[in-house]
């Protein structure tokens, strides 16, 4: 029987930090405190990546032809997000919820797939952005790959600025073995990992 999706708290549409302040404070961080994130914090981060922002299903990050080729997974440790058990969760955009994809703490295996970068295992949550290229290539052909890479950059910046606005820290990780990451995530071959984004409280 499939796990029932876990509804996330609704995202806040007005925060305490301006965009300008978040841009000025944005830095890459590779050390994180052993402090769990709250479910509202995870909700806000996932919404900033691919959340729906208005009528017609428009999302937080622009997408060529609204083809939306990206899928978001959150790798959560044991007691690292309040209210969630350890596991890999898939972000369900339409319902703003997460569904449990795999049970267990996979952060260490993910760190090993990321060329041994220990902070990937030490942070509370790793957001992994995967692409399904055919969604965009179907409309734009070979040029669609370029558009997908543009889109993942938009998502990375959104998550970075949202983390800063929440008083959190993050870093964009692109150094990993693609097939090893896909193996850890246990996703189909068409899922191509593009980013690992560790998030947590800065030391």
Steps between C-alpha positions, in 0.01 A plus 500: 500500500635843406580742778251782549656833392584734785343841452748782553412825676404772252793720393534851632476759225651781706818467704718709728790528254497695174630351177786751510601391851489133405719561193753695707519228768512202266812290552584134453518310829646156559465474877162453666375473855344177622163670530186373329300706254134562562237372259404860408865568408513195274165602352631845415819363342316250279245764400782735398639226277187398307195615691189632329480878515180586319211410275575265215756303698786743450796415722762680704770450234454581130485207260534502122153455355373406848632148436622462862766231454627504860414269788595578859601245764584570865744267676415519871691349793380355829334781697643767270162639394236531768206272423673293229665162532832437328455443131502632147193706422359611166356851483145484363462839334126502435402420859800667672575181686774240527468128443741250653700341221747298710528443874835546672784748535683517166709810565826312547451301180415823320819660636704206372340542157592869524871417500516467879387852585420451868274800543246329273457243778529751788220738397137436605361491145639457151274628224576312179384645169457253215414566138281307261638641175233353267236729650676801349673330205161386373421864427841655433715216372870505581484860618270383779803375695629857525163617627497230768840614623380859513202391705703307756710815549184697576398237754840504667493876544144490631592242764816690593316827556211329678745331737661833584158658558423218746827548685641178355806417292559296188740424217458381142668164437563385145796271570360147513480177305169522319422129486603448863264777611221352291570161659477647850173670415358183337343695215444400140776536241336804341549699824826692463634662819628854445531654847545389858407787734588441868304725736530563872578747774840662457769424760 
